[in-house]
Amino acid sequence: MTVANAASGGGGRRYALLLALNDSEYARKVYGGYGNVFVDALGVGGDRWDCFRVIDGEFPAAEELGRYDGFVVSGSPHDAYGDERWVLRLCSLLRTLHAMNKRLLGICFGHQVLCRALGGRVGKSRSGWDIGVKKVTILPHQFEGLELFGDLDELPTTASVIEVHQDEVWEVPPRGRVLAYSDKTRVEMFAVGDHVLGVQGHPEYTKDILYNLIDRLIRSHVITRNIGEEARQTAEAGEPDRRFWTGLCKGFLRGPATTAIVPAASSARASCAGAGAD
């Protein structure tokens, strides 16, 4: 376990980042690891972030779970519906945290594995890879009655986000709500109660991370050059609404006391060297 402190100051909340992937060379060189990418995007000054590489079997101790205000599950090149030992152990942990009413935020793979753990269905996308800067349709009426983010004065009808996935949520868990969708993905965001949120896109990604990932996926023959070029074109044509998505995630992690979904940019910096980005 490595510790990331999101700058000095007030707040003092504690979060666990459950990393389900290993660092790429680019992430280590430019950001010092994927833990830094996440905490830069979602951290608020004064909060503490502990990073656990669950992909390597590193999990928070059972007696420590109650000390955290929230848990974030990262993306991963692995399948959320797979039966690797660490994936099954992660599902068990998420069910425990759900029973404890802990705030759970899942991003990409994290979104999918949260769904699986809580009784939903996930699998390979029927429409193939979804990569690039894509427009997501928000369903404001689905937010009614939820206390996920505090006071939501206004939600956009659409918001662009960086997407990199070939798996998806097929069916949300019992009592789950679909909060957003896109042309290629029926469930872009879902909630269960007031403490579980899944987001299919990558609020934490910057466009340089996307470009590097596209290049690596092409070189490793995971995607075709045509798919990669189409993804690049979407990124060149428009910017992700990163401030909206990171603000949404920050508001969720901080809970109902939050009064805005787009808080001021944080000066957070992680020290989770060796713990993550793809």
C-alpha positions in Angstrom: 0.0 0.0 0.0 1.2 3.5 -0.9 0.0 6.7 0.5 -1.0 9.8 -1.5 -1.7 13.1 0.3 -3.9 15.5 -1.6 -2.0 18.6 -0.6 -2.1 20.2 2.9 -5.1 22.0 4.3 -8.6 21.3 5.7 -10.9 18.5 4.9 -9.1 15.5 6.3 -11.1 12.8 4.6 -9.6 9.4 3.7 -10.1 7.5 0.5 -8.8 4.2 -0.8 -7.9 3.9 -4.5 -8.2 0.3 -5.7 -5.9 0.0 -8.7 -6.8 -2.7 -11.1 -4.0 -2.1 -13.6 -0.3 -1.6 -13.8 1.6 1.6 -14.8 2.5 2.1 -18.4 5.9 3.5 -19.0 4.3 6.7 -20.2 2.3 7.1 -17.0 5.4 6.6 -14.8 7.5 9.0 -16.8 5.0 11.8 -17.2 2.8 11.5 -14.1 4.8 9.4 -11.7 2.2 6.7 -11.9 -1.5 6.3 -12.4 -2.2 7.0 -8.7 -1.1 10.6 -9.4 -3.4 10.8 -12.4 -6.4 9.8 -10.3 -5.6 12.0 -7.2 -4.8 15.0 -9.4 -8.3 14.6 -11.0 -10.4 13.7 -7.9 -8.4 14.8 -4.9 -9.3 17.8 -2.7 -6.7 19.5 -0.5 -6.3 18.0 2.9 -7.7 14.6 2.0 -5.6 11.4 2.3 -5.5 8.7 -0.4 -4.2 5.2 0.2 -3.5 3.3 -3.0 -3.9 -0.5 -3.1 -2.8 -2.5 -6.1 -5.6 -5.1 -6.1 -4.4 -6.4 -9.4 -1.3 -7.7 -7.5 -3.4 -9.0 -4.6 -2.9 -5.9 -2.4 -6.1 -5.2 -0.5 -7.0 -3.0 2.5 -7.2 -4.9 5.8 -10.7 -5.8 7.0 -10.2 -3.9 10.2 -9.2 -0.7 8.3 -12.3 -0.5 6.1 -14.4 1.5 8.5 -11.8 4.3 8.6 -12.3 5.2 4.9 -14.9 7.7 3.7 -15.0 6.2 0.2 -13.4 3.8 -2.2 -12.6 4.3 -5.9 -12.0 1.4 -8.3 -9.9 2.2 -11.4 -10.0 1.0 -15.0 -8.2 -2.2 -16.1 -7.2 -4.1 -19.2 -8.8 -7.2 -17.5 -12.4 -8.4 -17.9 -14.8 -7.5 -15.0 -16.6 -10.7 -15.7 -13.4 -12.8 -15.4 -12.7 -15.3 -12.7 -9.1 -14.4 -11.8 -8.6 -14.7 -8.0 -8.1 -11.0 -7.5 -11.2 -10.1 -9.5 -13.3 -12.4 -7.4 -11.7 -11.1 -4.2 -12.5 -7.5 -5.4 -16.1 -8.4 -5.9 -16.3 -9.8 -2.4 -14.8 -6.7 -1.0 -17.2 -4.4 -2.9 -20.2 -6.4 -1.5 -18.8 -5.9 2.0 -18.4 -2.2 1.5 -21.9 -1.9 0.0 -23.3 -3.6 3.1 -21.3 -1.0 5.1 -22.9 1.8 3.1 -19.5 3.1 2.1 -19.3 5.4 -0.9 -18.1 3.4 -3.9 -17.1 4.9 -7.2 -16.2 2.7 -10.2 -14.5 4.0 -13.3 -14.6 1.9 -16.6 -13.6 -1.6 -15.3 -14.5 -0.3 -11.9 -18.0 0.6 -13.1 -18.4 -2.9 -14.6 -17.0 -4.8 -11.6 -19.2 -2.8 -9.2 -22.2 -3.8 -11.3 -21.2 -7.5 -11.3 -20.5 -7.5 -7.6 -23.9 -6.1 -6.7 -25.9 -8.5 -8.9 -25.9 -6.9 -12.3 -24.7 -8.3 -15.6 -21.6 -7.3 -17.6 -20.0 -8.6 -20.8 -18.3 -7.9 -24.1 -19.8 -4.9 -25.9 -22.1 -5.9 -28.8 -20.9 -2.9 -30.8 -17.2 -3.4 -30.4 -14.5 -1.0 -29.1 -15.5 2.5 -28.0 -12.4 4.7 -27.9 -12.1 8.5 -28.1 -13.9 11.6 -26.9 -17.6 10.6 -27.0 -20.8 12.4 -26.2 -22.9 11.0 -23.3 -26.5 11.8 -22.8 -27.4 12.6 -19.1 -30.9 11.7 -17.7 -31.6 14.5 -15.2 -35.0 12.9 -14.2 -33.1 9.8 -13.0 -31.3 11.9 -10.4 -34.6 12.9 -8.7 -34.7 11.6 -5.1 -31.1 10.7 -5.0 -28.7 12.2 -2.5 -25.6 11.3 -4.4 -24.0 14.7 -4.9 -25.7 17.1 -2.6 -27.5 20.0 -4.2 -27.6 19.7 -8.0 -28.7 23.0 -9.3 -28.5 22.1 -12.9 -27.3 19.1 -15.1 -26.3 19.3 -18.7 -28.2 17.2 -21.2 -25.0 16.0 -22.7 -21.3 15.8 -21.6 -18.3 14.5 -23.5 -15.9 12.1 -21.9 -12.9 10.0 -22.9 -13.9 6.4 -23.5 -11.6 3.3 -23.8 -13.5 0.1 -23.4 -14.7 -3.0 -25.2 -16.8 -4.4 -22.3 -19.9 -2.8 -20.9 -22.8 -3.1 -18.4 -25.6 -5.2 -19.8 -28.0 -4.9 -16.9 -27.7 -2.7 -13.8 -27.9 -4.3 -10.3 -31.2 -4.6 -8.4 -32.5 -1.2 -7.4 -30.0 0.4 -9.8 -30.7 3.5 -11.9 -29.3 4.3 -15.3 -28.2 7.9 -15.1 -26.6 8.3 -18.6 -26.2 6.5 -21.9 -24.5 7.0 -25.3 -25.0 5.9 -28.9 -22.7 2.9 -28.4 -23.2 2.1 -24.7 -26.6 1.8 -23.0 -25.3 2.3 -19.5 -22.7 5.1 -19.3 -23.5 5.8 -15.6 -25.5 4.1 -13.0 -26.3 4.5 -9.3 -27.5 2.1 -6.6 -29.0 3.9 -3.6 -27.1 7.0 -2.5 -23.6 5.5 -2.1 -22.8 3.6 -5.3 -21.8 5.3 -8.6 -20.4 3.7 -11.8 -19.0 5.8 -14.7 -18.1 4.0 -17.9 -15.9 6.8 -19.2 -12.6 8.1 -17.9 -13.0 11.5 -16.1 -9.4 11.2 -14.9 -7.8 10.8 -18.4 -6.2 13.7 -20.2 -6.0 13.7 -24.0 -2.2 13.0 -24.0 -2.9 9.8 -22.0 -5.6 8.9 -24.6 -3.2 9.5 -27.5 -0.5 7.4 -25.9 -2.9 4.6 -25.1 -4.2 4.5 -28.7 -0.7 4.2 -30.0 0.1 1.3 -27.6 -3.1 -0.5 -28.5 -2.3 -0.3 -32.2 1.3 -1.4 -31.7 0.2 -4.4 -29.7 -2.5 -5.3 -32.3 -5.3 -5.0 -29.8 -7.1 -2.5 -32.1 -6.7 -1.9 -35.8 -5.1 1.2 -37.2 -8.5 2.3 -38.5 -10.1 2.2 -35.1 -7.1 4.1 -33.7 -7.3 6.8 -36.3 -11.1 7.2 -35.8 -10.5 7.6 -32.1 -7.8 10.2 -32.7 -10.2 12.2 -34.9 -12.8 12.4 -32.1 -10.2 13.8 -29.8 -9.0 16.3 -32.3 -12.5 17.4 -33.0 -13.5 18.3 -29.4 -12.5 18.4 -25.8 -13.9 16.2 -23.0 -16.0 17.9 -20.4 -13.4 17.0 -17.9 -14.3 19.7 -15.4 -17.9 18.5 -15.2 -17.0 14.8 -14.8 -14.3 15.3 -12.2 -16.6 17.7 -10.4 -19.4 15.1 -10.4 -17.0 12.5 -9.0 -15.7 14.8 -6.3 -19.2 15.8 -5.3 -20.1 12.1 -5.0 -17.1 11.2 -2.9 -17.7 14.1 -0.5 -21.4 13.3 -0.1 -24.6 15.2 0.4 -23.0 18.1 2.1 -21.5 19.1 -1.2 -23.3 22.1 -2.8 -21.7 22.1 -6.3 -20.8 19.4 -8.8 -18.0 21.5 -10.3 -15.7 22.6 -7.5 -12.6 24.6 -8.0 -9.5 22.7 -9.4 -7.5 20.9 -6.7 -3.8 21.1 -6.3 -3.7 17.5 -5.2 -0.7 15.4 -5.9 -0.3 11.7 -5.4 2.7 9.7 -4.4 1.5 6.3 -5.5 4.7 5.5 -7.5 4.4 2.3 -9.4 0.6 2.0 -8.8 -1.1 2.2 -12.1 -2.1 3.9 -15.6 -3.0 2.4 -18.9 
